[in-house]
Amino acid sequence: MGILTWTWILVGITFSLYIGIAIWARAGTSKDFYVAGGGVPPLMNGMATAADWMSAASFISLAGIVSFTGYDGSVYLMGWTGGYVLLALMLAPYLRKFGKFTVPDFIGDRYYSNKARIVAVLAALIVSFTYVAGQMRGVGIVFSRYLEVDINTGVYIGMAIVLFYAVLGGMKGITYTQVAQYCVLIFAFMVPAIFISFQMTGNPVPQLGFGSAGHDGVYLLDKLDGLQTELGFSEYTAGSKSMVDICAITLALMVGTAGLPHVIVRFFTVPKVRDARISAGWALLFIAILYTTVPAVAVFARTNLIETVSNIPYSELPDWFSNWEKTGLISFEDKNMDGTIQYLAEASRNELTIDRDIMVLANPEIAHLPNWVVALVGAGGLAAALSTAAGLLLVIASSISHDLLKRVFRPQISEKGELMAARGSAFVAVLVAGYFGINPPGFVAAVVALAFGLAAASFFPAILLGIFDKRMNKEGAISGMVVGLGLMTFYMMKFKLGWLGAIPPKEEWWFGISPEGFGSVAMIANFVVSITVSRFTLAPPVDVQDMVEDIRIPSGAGAAQGH
């Protein structure tokens, strides 16, 4: 069977599974909608967290960016993985003990202020919409190739699917759907990686294969370094970013991870604080399976790409090239009119344009793997994008219906009214997310990196100080969030999106730090402003300080000490 037939079969089966689970696990109460009733087992929550965490950026774009940037791309691996450890150890158990539905809920109650809650809601919406743009873009890319529709149509299809199970099932439906999506995405990512590793090196373990010698006796990384330099690119294993920028990006991704509302809310879905710790451990294991494989997939894809297209007559190109050329994500411009592809680092002579986001998806085709494997990767990419998109849309819906409507504007709203408002908010959020998916401000991983910078600049200091600093008050938290979020938003608009005029050159970056890493600077500004303002204003009420003490005491410790 052809790729299209296999794709329809696998996508049909997986989508039917997702929709069936959503119907089975539909939310009946607001607690079901927001935190799945607080009764998800740790193992399943670990799988759901991993699926929520491993978005289209992880599945589709991460290996793509590493394959093009080599050593420099390692910042994403270090930052995102390290950030999850930071979240699991420093924040998740305490937030679970606090027992609220959302991050703005925690900030509003911890800082005894609806103003703080509203600022947190604003930050959650900005972070979530920035992040979800990358997911919807990923959905469109997958559909455009495998179902042979244009990217915009692919985004519309993804919107309809997410809308169904996010609005119907809420967090309860999303959680159990994400368990299935993790199984699909990890199988889809690992199968071609194992195939290609064995094909290129004779070693079926990708993590070992990309550091092994190929069938020609040359180590794969040495071979790729040689291929890169022949074409005028820098060595794959050499970096081009400054150490300051590498450290800034890694830190921004780490602390941004620890402040992502759609990941944090997963720890509110388990029954006990202990379960939050256990599910964090499971999630880290499930995440590590994919993240340790990404560098291998990147090396395999880059090597295969260069050997397949460089200095090859256009008329002799394999079918995979023409298949992706139809999507507009890869193109050939014959500048010297010789009919042969010149893939070179020098922009004036380079004739090949490649969207980085296709590398993982095209890799099985480039390696001539069976059609069912190619289609499987498409189904996995959809699972990754849809799982995270659903989690983000829920954060948006709960921020509007629970944190604004229920907690600020209409405290007396009924359970039924709040649930209807949550579903209505999710519907509007899907429409906005679809718009950003059709008009994204960059390729998937870059867009997602900006979301992490926004989370680092706004949420992380407020959450960390809210847990570990009794003296932190509402004035400090609000001032810090406003300054951090405003600074990061301004920098992003000026140096990444070009909304304030022409995008300035890299030489004008502040402190030599890229927009993806500027979240670190904005976070530091948040910390400085928060602590300074809190020390010059009134201390929090005694009951708030007691609450901060209480959430740091392990469950049962008070009884053991006779308290």
C-alpha positions as semicolon CSV with decimal commas, in nm:
position;residue;x (nm);y (nm);z (nm)
1;M;0,000;0,000;0,000
2;G;0,107;0,358;-0,061
3;I;0,196;0,619;0,203
4;L;-0,137;0,798;0,167
5;T;-0,336;0,479;0,225
6;W;-0,127;0,383;0,528
7;T;-0,163;0,736;0,663
8;W;-0,542;0,730;0,636
9;I;-0,549;0,393;0,813
10;L;-0,316;0,489;1,101
11;V;-0,452;0,841;1,148
12;G;-0,807;0,705;1,132
13;I;-0,735;0,442;1,397
14;T;-0,554;0,681;1,632
15;F;-0,808;0,962;1,594
16;S;-1,093;0,719;1,657
17;L;-0,911;0,610;1,972
18;Y;-0,870;0,969;2,092
19;I;-1,232;1,057;2,028
20;G;-1,355;0,735;2,189
21;I;-1,151;0,806;2,502
22;A;-1,283;1,162;2,515
23;I;-1,642;1,036;2,503
24;W;-1,571;0,772;2,770
25;A;-1,393;1,018;3,000
26;R;-1,606;1,326;2,941
27;A;-1,611;1,579;3,223
28;G;-1,923;1,596;3,436
29;T;-1,805;1,853;3,692
30;S;-1,576;2,154;3,694
31;K;-1,321;1,954;3,896
32;D;-1,323;1,687;3,624
33;F;-1,279;1,959;3,363
34;Y;-0,990;2,136;3,540
35;V;-0,794;1,858;3,717
36;A;-0,955;1,527;3,605
37;G;-1,120;1,491;3,945
38;G;-0,778;1,472;4,115
39;G;-0,776;1,093;4,086
40;V;-0,529;1,005;3,806
41;P;-0,284;0,721;3,900
42;P;0,085;0,830;3,905
43;L;0,195;0,600;3,620
44;M;-0,077;0,724;3,388
45;N;-0,018;1,083;3,493
46;G;0,350;1,035;3,414
47;M;0,260;0,923;3,061
48;A;0,012;1,208;3,019
49;T;0,270;1,458;3,148
50;A;0,529;1,325;2,903
51;A;0,282;1,361;2,614
52;D;0,184;1,709;2,732
53;W;0,550;1,803;2,762
54;M;0,675;1,645;2,437
55;S;0,499;1,869;2,193
56;A;0,536;1,916;1,820
57;A;0,854;2,107;1,905
58;S;1,002;1,795;2,065
59;F;0,876;1,541;1,812
60;I;0,892;1,735;1,487
61;S;1,120;2,034;1,531
62;L;1,383;1,951;1,794
63;A;1,574;1,696;1,585
64;G;1,533;1,933;1,290
65;I;1,697;2,225;1,466
66;V;1,975;2,002;1,607
67;S;2,037;1,857;1,259
68;F;2,090;2,207;1,116
69;T;2,273;2,372;1,407
70;G;2,464;2,075;1,550
71;Y;2,632;2,161;1,878
72;D;2,435;2,484;1,915
73;G;2,110;2,287;1,915
74;S;2,216;2,111;2,234
75;V;2,084;2,407;2,432
76;Y;1,731;2,284;2,366
77;L;1,813;1,935;2,490
78;M;1,984;2,063;2,804
79;G;1,736;2,337;2,879
80;W;1,413;2,147;2,831
81;T;1,528;1,829;3,007
82;G;1,698;2,014;3,293
83;G;1,394;2,234;3,335
84;Y;1,169;1,937;3,388
85;V;1,398;1,812;3,667
86;L;1,384;2,157;3,824
87;L;1,005;2,156;3,808
88;A;0,972;1,804;3,950
89;L;1,205;1,863;4,244
90;M;1,148;2,224;4,343
91;L;0,791;2,316;4,254
92;A;0,552;2,032;4,172
93;P;0,508;1,872;4,518
94;Y;0,453;2,207;4,689
95;L;0,203;2,324;4,431
96;R;0,015;1,995;4,461
97;K;-0,003;2,034;4,839
98;F;-0,142;2,383;4,791
99;G;-0,431;2,210;4,613
100;K;-0,554;2,463;4,358
101;F;-0,673;2,413;4,002
102;T;-0,438;2,646;3,815
103;V;-0,120;2,852;3,842
104;P;-0,312;3,184;3,850
105;D;-0,520;3,029;4,130
106;F;-0,203;2,966;4,330
107;I;-0,069;3,316;4,264
108;G;-0,402;3,483;4,343
109;D;-0,438;3,305;4,679
110;R;-0,070;3,309;4,776
111;Y;-0,049;3,682;4,710
112;Y;-0,399;3,750;4,851
113;S;-0,486;3,970;4,556
114;N;-0,715;3,959;4,255
115;K;-0,478;4,200;4,083
116;A;-0,202;3,938;4,111
117;R;-0,447;3,678;3,981
118;I;-0,535;3,893;3,677
119;V;-0,168;3,957;3,595
120;A;-0,105;3,580;3,621
121;V;-0,401;3,510;3,391
122;L;-0,262;3,758;3,138
123;A;0,078;3,587;3,155
124;A;-0,083;3,242;3,119
125;L;-0,275;3,353;2,811
126;I;0,031;3,508;2,644
127;V;0,250;3,204;2,718
128;S;-0,016;2,954;2,614
129;F;-0,113;3,126;2,288
130;T;0,255;3,165;2,191
131;Y;0,315;2,797;2,268
132;V;0,001;2,667;2,097
133;A;0,092;2,850;1,775
134;G;0,381;2,607;1,732
135;Q;0,158;2,306;1,795
136;M;-0,105;2,404;1,541
137;R;0,169;2,479;1,289
138;G;0,306;2,130;1,350
139;V;-0,037;1,978;1,287
140;G;-0,064;2,168;0,961
141;I;0,280;2,052;0,843
142;V;0,199;1,686;0,909
143;F;-0,139;1,700;0,738
144;S;0,000;1,892;0,441
145;R;0,242;1,614;0,356
146;Y;0,065;1,296;0,459
147;L;-0,293;1,378;0,366
148;E;-0,183;1,592;0,070
149;V;-0,367;1,907;0,172
150;D;-0,227;2,256;0,218
151;I;-0,095;2,359;0,561
152;N;-0,392;2,583;0,640
153;T;-0,640;2,302;0,572
154;G;-0,430;2,080;0,799
155;V;-0,459;2,337;1,076
156;Y;-0,839;2,345;1,035
157;I;-0,860;1,965;1,066
158;G;-0,643;1,975;1,379
159;M;-0,861;2,248;1,527
160;A;-1,173;2,035;1,483
161;I;-1,018;1,728;1,651
162;V;-0,874;1,921;1,947
163;L;-1,196;2,114;1,991
164;F;-1,394;1,792;2,020
165;Y;-1,200;1,616;2,293
166;A;-1,078;1,926;2,480
167;V;-1,423;2,081;2,506
168;L;-1,606;1,757;2,577
169;G;-1,362;1,585;2,810
170;G;-1,175;1,870;2,975
171;M;-0,870;1,761;3,176
172;K;-1,023;1,420;3,241
173;G;-1,066;1,343;2,872
174;I;-0,734;1,508;2,781
175;T;-0,542;1,308;3,044
176;Y;-0,649;0,965;2,924
177;T;-0,621;1,074;2,561
178;Q;-0,264;1,186;2,631
179;V;-0,178;0,843;2,769
180;A;-0,275;0,694;2,431
181;Q;-0,095;0,974;2,248
182;Y;0,228;0,910;2,438
183;C;0,220;0,545;2,333
184;V;0,163;0,647;1,970
185;L;0,427;0,921;1,958
186;I;0,707;0,729;2,132
187;F;0,650;0,421;1,914
188;A;0,642;0,641;1,604
189;F;0,964;0,818;1,702
190;M;1,162;0,510;1,804
191;V;1,074;0,267;1,524
192;P;1,232;0,467;1,237
193;A;1,525;0,567;1,461
194;I;1,600;0,199;1,527
195;F;1,559;0,109;1,159
196;I;1,791;0,387;1,039
197;S;2,051;0,331;1,312
198;F;2,080;-0,034;1,208
199;Q;2,078;0,062;0,841
200;M;2,362;0,316;0,875
201;T;2,582;0,162;1,146
202;G;2,467;-0,195;1,210
203;N;2,378;-0,092;1,568
204;P;2,002;-0,101;1,645
205;V;2,034;0,129;1,948
206;P;2,012;0,488;1,814
207;Q;2,178;0,639;2,122
208;L;2,487;0,426;2,048
209;G;2,453;0,417;1,672
210;F;2,515;0,786;1,606
211;G;2,848;0,760;1,791
212;S;2,949;0,445;1,602
213;A;3,130;0,384;1,276
214;G;2,929;0,339;0,959
215;H;2,964;0,051;0,716
216;D;3,254;0,236;0,551
217;G;3,451;0,229;0,877
218;V;3,426;0,607;0,932
219;Y;3,263;0,731;1,253
220;L;2,929;0,888;1,167
221;L;3,001;1,222;1,338
222;D;3,340;1,249;1,166
223;K;3,172;1,176;0,834
224;L;2,909;1,444;0,895
225;D;3,175;1,698;0,994
226;G;3,347;1,630;0,662
227;L;3,025;1,659;0,460
228;Q;2,942;1,989;0,630
229;T;3,282;2,149;0,571
230;E;3,287;2,040;0,205
231;L;2,969;2,244;0,154
232;G;3,105;2,545;0,342
233;F;2,911;2,488;0,666
234;S;3,086;2,483;1,002
235;E;3,167;2,145;1,154
236;Y;2,859;1,978;1,295
237;T;3,027;1,922;1,632
238;A;3,154;2,282;1,656
239;G;2,944;2,564;1,799
240;S;2,890;2,913;1,663
241;K;2,694;3,074;1,947
242;S;2,872;3,265;2,221
243;M;2,896;3,096;2,558
244;V;2,691;3,380;2,710
245;D;2,406;3,316;2,468
246;I;2,423;2,938;2,515
247;C;2,402;2,976;2,894
248;A;2,120;3,232;2,864
249;I;1,911;3,014;2,630
250;T;1,965;2,703;2,844
251;L;1,868;2,889;3,161
252;A;1,563;3,047;2,997
253;L;1,442;2,708;2,875
254;M;1,502;2,550;3,217
255;V;1,321;2,805;3,428
256;G;1,061;2,853;3,156
257;T;0,983;2,482;3,180
258;A;0,937;2,516;3,554
259;G;0,688;2,796;3,494
260;L;0,478;2,643;3,216
261;P;0,116;2,640;3,336
262;H;0,002;2,346;3,120
263;V;0,275;2,122;3,265
264;I;0,233;2,239;3,624
265;V;-0,142;2,170;3,619
266;R;-0,068;1,801;3,553
267;F;0,053;1,767;3,911
268;F;-0,286;1,881;4,041
269;T;-0,452;1,575;3,884
270;V;-0,306;1,309;4,118
271;P;-0,464;1,213;4,455
272;K;-0,171;1,292;4,690
273;V;0,150;1,493;4,718
274;R;0,348;1,168;4,715
275;D;0,180;1,075;4,389
276;A;0,298;1,405;4,238
277;R;0,659;1,308;4,311
278;I;0,613;0,956;4,173
279;S;0,440;1,074;3,856
280;A;0,722;1,327;3,804
281;G;0,972;1,040;3,816
282;W;0,773;0,835;3,565
283;A;0,737;1,136;3,334
284;L;1,112;1,200;3,342
285;L;1,177;0,839;3,238
286;F;0,925;0,859;2,954
287;I;1,066;1,194;2,837
288;A;1,424;1,064;2,847
289;I;1,343;0,789;2,597
290;L;1,271;1,047;2,327
291;Y;1,522;1,313;2,431
292;T;1,820;1,077;2,433
293;T;1,720;0,963;2,082
294;V;1,688;1,314;1,933
295;P;2,065;1,371;1,874
296;A;2,086;1,039;1,689
297;V;1,786;1,118;1,467
298;A;1,935;1,460;1,393
299;V;2,267;1,310;1,279
300;F;2,098;1,039;1,070
301;A;1,868;1,293;0,902
302;R;2,140;1,547;0,827
303;T;2,377;1,287;0,684
304;N;2,109;1,127;0,467
305;L;1,988;1,465;0,342
306;I;2,330;1,585;0,229
307;E;2,417;1,256;0,061
308;T;2,076;1,240;-0,110
309;V;2,046;1,588;-0,262
310;S;2,386;1,756;-0,281
311;N;2,525;1,773;-0,637
312;I;2,244;1,553;-0,767
313;P;2,071;1,638;-1,099
314;Y;1,720;1,762;-1,032
315;S;1,576;1,513;-1,279
316;E;1,727;1,222;-1,080
317;L;1,596;1,320;-0,739
318;P;1,405;1,050;-0,547
319;D;1,029;1,057;-0,495
320;W;1,052;1,190;-0,138
321;F;1,184;1,524;-0,268
322;S;0,894;1,581;-0,506
323;N;0,647;1,472;-0,235
324;W;0,773;1,738;0,004
325;E;0,825;1,992;-0,272
326;K;0,448;1,993;-0,322
327;T;0,406;2,124;0,034
328;G;0,637;2,420;-0,030
329;L;0,858;2,319;0,264
330;I;1,152;2,230;0,040
331;S;1,237;2,400;-0,289
332;F;1,505;2,415;-0,559
333;E;1,607;2,730;-0,748
334;D;1,849;2,658;-1,032
335;K;2,062;2,972;-1,007
336;N;2,338;2,860;-1,244
337;M;2,099;2,682;-1,482
338;D;2,294;2,353;-1,485
339;G;2,005;2,137;-1,361
340;T;2,207;2,013;-1,062
341;I;2,130;2,099;-0,698
342;Q;2,400;2,304;-0,531
343;Y;2,345;2,283;-0,156
344;L;2,597;2,528;-0,008
345;A;2,642;2,747;0,298
346;E;2,701;3,053;0,080
347;A;2,354;3,206;0,039
348;S;2,425;3,363;-0,302
349;R;2,513;3,022;-0,454
350;N;2,286;2,793;-0,251
351;E;1,997;2,652;-0,455
352;L;1,815;2,448;-0,193
353;T;1,572;2,585;0,066
354;I;1,465;2,348;0,344
355;D;1,218;2,401;0,627
356;R;1,381;2,252;0,938
357;D;1,051;2,116;1,059
358;I;1,042;1,848;0,788
359;M;1,358;1,665;0,894
360;V;1,201;1,411;1,130
361;L;0,899;1,362;0,909
362;A;1,097;1,322;0,585
363;N;1,377;1,112;0,739
364;P;1,204;0,771;0,694
365;E;1,133;0,850;0,329
366;I;1,490;0,964;0,267
367;A;1,614;0,638;0,421
368;H;1,375;0,431;0,203
369;L;1,191;0,278;0,498
370;P;0,861;0,091;0,442
371;N;0,554;0,304;0,375
372;W;0,387;0,200;0,700
373;V;0,682;0,343;0,895
374;V;0,657;0,671;0,705
375;A;0,285;0,693;0,784
376;L;0,351;0,597;1,147
377;V;0,578;0,899;1,189
378;G;0,298;1,121;1,062
379;A;0,056;0,974;1,316
380;G;0,317;1,027;1,590
381;G;0,369;1,390;1,492
382;L;-0,004;1,451;1,511
383;A;-0,022;1,282;1,852
384;A;0,258;1,503;1,986
385;A;0,110;1,827;1,854
386;L;-0,249;1,751;1,953
387;S;-0,164;1,634;2,306
388;T;0,016;1,957;2,394
389;A;-0,233;2,176;2,210
390;A;-0,515;2,024;2,415
391;G;-0,330;2,089;2,742
392;L;-0,262;2,449;2,646
393;L;-0,620;2,511;2,540
394;L;-0,737;2,381;2,875
395;V;-0,507;2,628;3,053
396;I;-0,655;2,909;2,843
397;A;-1,011;2,794;2,915
398;S;-0,955;2,752;3,289
399;S;-0,776;3,087;3,315
400;I;-1,082;3,260;3,171
401;S;-1,365;3,058;3,327
402;H;-1,217;2,976;3,670
403;D;-0,956;3,241;3,745
404;L;-1,136;3,540;3,595
405;L;-1,505;3,457;3,587
406;K;-1,540;3,242;3,901
407;R;-1,275;3,398;4,123
408;V;-1,300;3,766;4,020
409;F;-1,613;3,872;3,834
410;R;-1,889;3,621;3,923
411;P;-1,806;3,436;4,246
412;Q;-2,167;3,310;4,273
413;I;-2,173;3,140;3,933
414;S;-2,319;2,788;3,943
415;E;-2,121;2,470;3,876
416;K;-2,309;2,423;3,549
417;G;-2,251;2,784;3,448
418;E;-1,879;2,761;3,515
419;L;-1,851;2,440;3,313
420;M;-2,036;2,601;3,020
421;A;-1,807;2,904;3,042
422;A;-1,501;2,677;3,040
423;R;-1,621;2,499;2,728
424;G;-1,706;2,828;2,557
425;S;-1,360;2,963;2,642
426;A;-1,201;2,651;2,496
427;F;-1,398;2,701;2,174
428;V;-1,278;3,060;2,134
429;A;-0,922;2,956;2,227
430;V;-0,919;2,695;1,949
431;L;-1,015;2,961;1,694
432;V;-0,738;3,195;1,809
433;A;-0,488;2,906;1,820
434;G;-0,583;2,818;1,463
435;Y;-0,513;3,173;1,349
436;F;-0,165;3,162;1,504
437;G;-0,107;2,821;1,349
438;I;-0,180;2,965;1,005
439;N;0,024;3,282;1,070
440;P;0,313;3,167;1,295
441;P;0,604;3,400;1,382
442;G;0,869;3,138;1,292
443;F;0,940;2,766;1,274
444;V;0,799;2,548;1,550
445;A;1,095;2,517;1,789
446;A;1,172;2,891;1,777
447;V;0,812;2,985;1,851
448;V;0,799;2,743;2,143
449;A;1,132;2,874;2,276
450;L;0,978;3,221;2,299
451;A;0,693;3,078;2,509
452;F;0,949;2,938;2,751
453;G;1,115;3,278;2,774
454;L;0,780;3,438;2,857
455;A;0,711;3,177;3,126
456;A;1,059;3,228;3,272
457;A;1,012;3,604;3,282
458;S;0,669;3,595;3,445
459;F;0,573;3,281;3,637
460;F;0,891;3,122;3,768
461;P;1,000;3,397;4,012
462;A;0,644;3,441;4,144
463;I;0,601;3,067;4,203
464;L;0,948;3,007;4,349
465;L;0,935;3,307;4,584
466;G;0,575;3,222;4,671
467;I;0,689;2,883;4,800
468;F;1,023;2,967;4,961
469;D;1,001;3,334;5,071
470;K;0,746;3,413;5,343
471;R;0,825;3,783;5,314
472;M;0,724;3,802;4,946
473;N;0,406;4,008;4,923
474;K;0,153;4,101;4,657
475;E;0,321;4,432;4,569
476;G;0,650;4,257;4,499
477;A;0,497;3,973;4,299
478;I;0,279;4,198;4,082
479;S;0,562;4,444;4,013
480;G;0,803;4,163;3,927
481;M;0,561;3,986;3,690
482;V;0,471;4,308;3,510
483;V;0,836;4,409;3,465
484;G;0,953;4,060;3,360
485;L;0,667;3,996;3,120
486;G;0,682;4,347;2,974
487;L;1,058;4,332;2,921
488;M;1,046;3,991;2,751
489;T;0,750;4,088;2,534
490;F;0,923;4,408;2,421
491;Y;1,246;4,225;2,337
492;M;1,059;3,953;2,150
493;M;0,858;4,207;1,948
494;K;1,168;4,410;1,863
495;F;1,430;4,145;1,787
496;K;1,221;3,844;1,675
497;L;0,884;3,946;1,539
498;G;0,970;4,284;1,386
499;W;0,653;4,442;1,521
500;L;0,844;4,758;1,620
501;G;1,004;4,814;1,280
502;A;1,274;4,626;1,092
503;I;1,437;4,346;1,293
504;P;1,777;4,476;1,413
505;P;2,093;4,271;1,337
506;K;2,247;4,035;1,594
507;E;2,512;4,295;1,674
508;E;2,243;4,501;1,847
509;W;2,124;4,224;2,081
510;W;2,140;4,336;2,444
511;F;2,435;4,173;2,622
512;G;2,481;3,958;2,309
513;I;2,176;3,749;2,404
514;S;1,927;3,620;2,145
515;P;1,547;3,654;2,188
516;E;1,529;3,282;2,276
517;G;1,764;3,342;2,569
518;F;1,645;3,683;2,684
519;G;1,395;3,522;2,921
520;S;1,691;3,473;3,156
521;V;1,756;3,848;3,172
522;A;1,386;3,927;3,215
523;M;1,362;3,663;3,489
524;I;1,654;3,819;3,679
525;A;1,485;4,159;3,647
526;N;1,165;4,001;3,786
527;F;1,353;3,860;4,086
528;V;1,529;4,190;4,159
529;V;1,212;4,398;4,134
530;S;1,002;4,147;4,332
531;I;1,244;4,118;4,623
532;T;1,324;4,491;4,632
533;V;0,960;4,605;4,628
534;S;0,856;4,343;4,885
535;R;1,120;4,465;5,131
536;F;0,999;4,823;5,111
537;T;0,630;4,741;5,152
538;L;0,418;4,571;5,418
539;A;0,478;4,205;5,499
540;P;0,206;3,956;5,399
541;P;-0,069;3,877;5,653
542;V;0,021;3,622;5,920
543;D;-0,218;3,360;5,781
544;V;-0,047;3,381;5,441
545;Q;0,294;3,336;5,601
546;D;0,161;3,035;5,794
547;M;0,025;2,892;5,470
548;V;0,369;2,922;5,308
549;E;0,521;2,738;5,603
550;D;0,258;2,466;5,582
551;I;0,303;2,380;5,212
552;R;0,674;2,316;5,273
553;I;0,610;2,063;5,552
554;P;0,581;1,702;5,425
555;S;0,241;1,540;5,474
556;G;0,221;1,377;5,818
557;A;0,524;1,561;5,956
558;G;0,313;1,782;6,178
559;A;0,147;1,485;6,343
560;A;0,480;1,312;6,392
561;Q;0,616;1,619;6,571
562;G;0,311;1,651;6,789
563;H;0,174;1,960;6,612
